[in-house]
Amino acid sequence: MDGKLFLEFLRKRRSIRSFKENAIDESKTDEMLEAINLAPSSGGLQTFEIYQVKNKEMKEKLVSAAKDQTFVAQAPLLLIFCANPSRSVERFGERSQLFSVQDATIAAAYAQLTSHALGLSTVWIGAFDEKQVSEILDIPKGQRPIAILPIGYENEKPKEKATRGAKDLLHVIN
């Protein structure tokens, strides 16, 4: 892919908080999972787990856990990314805690970008009660919810994105 095309693709991606009710074709979900599977991970160990939620009642419970962000229940699909340090503790010891969070984060970012490439929209949710999410989804002990991605077809026109600017992000040390 041409670098300019990729940057334009990134410029057009926006966080969406209003979704149409349209179901997502399973082939698109499969493509997202394939992209996630290709995401880099610590030692190639993929120290993360993904929980898929489509059930309306379950999504309603997650709204409360996500600080009453109602669009969580509105999206036809939720992907919850969890760190699973047990997958690398033998190899990385204590660092597996950090690496699994990084792996889950990278996997969620790949899902977010792939959603955009497939004509879907999403928003990254990090504001939630981890314990509550774990209880609602019956996540095994030792796994930690890192991000919730509501995914669907946009039902709003997003504003232009405001950023610090590329030059402000970089600090050159000589």
PyMOL commands that set and color helices and strands:
alter all, ss='L'
color gray80, all
select helices_A, chain A and resi 3-12+26-37+42-44+56-65+71-74+85-87+89-117+130-137+166-169
alter helices_A, ss='H'
color red, helices_A
select strands_A, chain A and resi 48-53+77-83+121-122+144-152
alter strands_A, ss='S'
color yellow, strands_A
deselect
rebuild
show_as cartoon
